[in-house]
């Protein structure tokens, strides 16, 4: 079975898309090649790295990438995780499916470290729920039904 490629898009490729990439790879890496990118890449937020490590997923070697790095690659599924990325998403020829699910941006949280980490945990948990439930229904089960 050939693995399908998934590109998770966000604005900065600093938190939500990075966490989604790590979660999908961890849960469904046997079925998918997973990448993430941003329309305006920045840095991978240390808070995202930390809250992912709390659940045993290491994204410390991830880097923030531009969506431009992927425009000439075959992408089967594009998953946008913020409204801005959906609005500015480039066209990917041959993308079989484009899915949009917006999550709150934890990078916008203000306050001390505990407050910021809680915002990142909340976003992580929302994305985790999505990748374990809705994602499975939209991608895996629909694909299985279409295959026969």
C-alpha positions in Angstrom: 0.0 0.0 0.0 1.4 3.4 -1.0 1.3 6.0 1.7 -0.7 9.1 1.0 0.9 12.5 1.6 -0.7 15.0 3.9 0.3 18.7 4.2 -1.0 20.5 7.3 -1.1 24.2 6.8 -1.3 27.1 9.2 -0.1 30.7 9.1 3.2 30.6 11.0 3.8 26.8 11.1 4.8 27.5 14.7 2.3 25.6 16.8 -1.0 24.2 15.5 0.3 22.7 12.3 3.4 21.4 14.0 1.3 19.7 16.7 -1.0 18.3 14.1 1.9 16.9 12.1 3.3 15.2 15.2 0.0 13.8 16.2 -1.0 12.5 12.7 2.5 11.0 12.3 2.3 9.3 15.7 -1.2 7.9 15.2 -1.4 7.3 11.5 2.2 7.2 10.3 1.7 3.7 8.9 -0.8 5.2 6.4 0.5 8.7 5.7 3.6 10.8 5.0 3.0 13.9 7.0 4.4 17.4 6.5 3.4 20.8 7.8 4.0 24.3 6.5 3.0 27.9 6.9 1.8 30.7 4.7 4.2 33.0 6.7 6.5 30.6 8.5 8.3 31.7 11.7 9.7 29.4 14.4 8.5 26.3 16.1 7.2 27.6 19.5 9.0 26.0 22.5 5.6 25.8 24.2 4.4 23.5 21.4 7.5 21.3 21.8 7.0 21.1 25.5 3.3 20.2 25.5 3.8 17.6 22.8 6.6 16.0 24.9 4.2 15.8 27.8 2.2 13.2 25.8 5.3 11.4 24.5 5.7 13.0 21.1 9.0 14.7 20.2 8.7 17.5 17.7 11.9 19.2 18.8 13.6 18.5 15.5 10.8 20.1 13.5 11.4 23.4 11.7 9.0 26.0 10.4 8.6 25.6 6.6 7.1 27.7 3.9 4.2 26.3 1.9 6.3 27.3 -1.1 8.5 24.3 -0.4 5.6 22.0 -1.2 3.9 23.5 -4.2 5.7 21.3 -6.7 5.3 18.1 -4.6 2.4 15.7 -5.0 0.1 16.2 -2.1 -3.0 14.0 -1.6 -4.6 15.7 1.4 -4.3 19.4 2.5 -5.5 20.1 6.0 -5.7 23.7 7.0 -5.9 24.3 10.7 -6.5 28.1 10.8 -8.8 30.3 8.8 -6.0 32.5 7.4 -4.3 29.4 5.9 -7.6 28.3 4.3 -8.0 31.8 2.7 -4.5 32.0 1.4 -3.9 28.3 0.6 -2.2 27.9 -2.8 -3.6 25.4 -5.3 -2.2 21.9 -5.1 -2.7 20.1 -8.4 -4.0 16.6 -7.8 -4.9 17.1 -4.1 -7.6 14.6 -3.6 -9.0 16.2 -0.6 -8.9 19.6 1.1 -10.1 19.7 4.7 -10.4 22.7 6.9 -10.7 22.6 10.7 -9.7 25.8 12.6 -8.2 25.7 16.0 -7.6 28.6 18.4 -4.1 30.0 18.1 -2.3 29.3 21.4 0.5 31.7 20.4 -2.0 34.5 21.0 -2.2 33.7 24.7 -0.8 36.3 27.1 0.2 35.9 30.6 2.9 34.0 32.5 4.4 30.7 31.4 1.6 28.6 33.1 -1.1 30.5 31.3 0.6 30.2 27.9 1.3 26.5 28.5 -2.3 25.9 29.3 -3.4 27.5 26.0 -1.0 25.2 24.2 -2.3 22.2 26.0 -5.8 23.2 25.1 -5.0 23.5 21.4 -3.0 20.2 21.6 -6.0 18.4 23.1 -8.4 19.9 20.5 -6.1 18.7 17.7 -5.7 15.3 19.4 -9.4 14.9 19.6 -9.7 15.8 15.9 -7.0 13.5 14.8 -8.4 10.6 16.8 -12.0 11.1 15.7 -13.1 13.4 12.9 -9.9 12.9 10.9 -10.4 9.1 11.1 -14.0 9.5 9.8 -13.1 12.0 7.1 -9.9 10.4 5.7 -9.5 6.8 6.8 -13.0 5.5 7.0 -14.1 7.4 3.9 -11.1 6.1 2.0 -11.8 2.6 3.1 -15.4 2.8 2.0 -14.3 4.3 -1.4 -11.8 1.5 -1.9 -14.3 -1.2 -1.6 
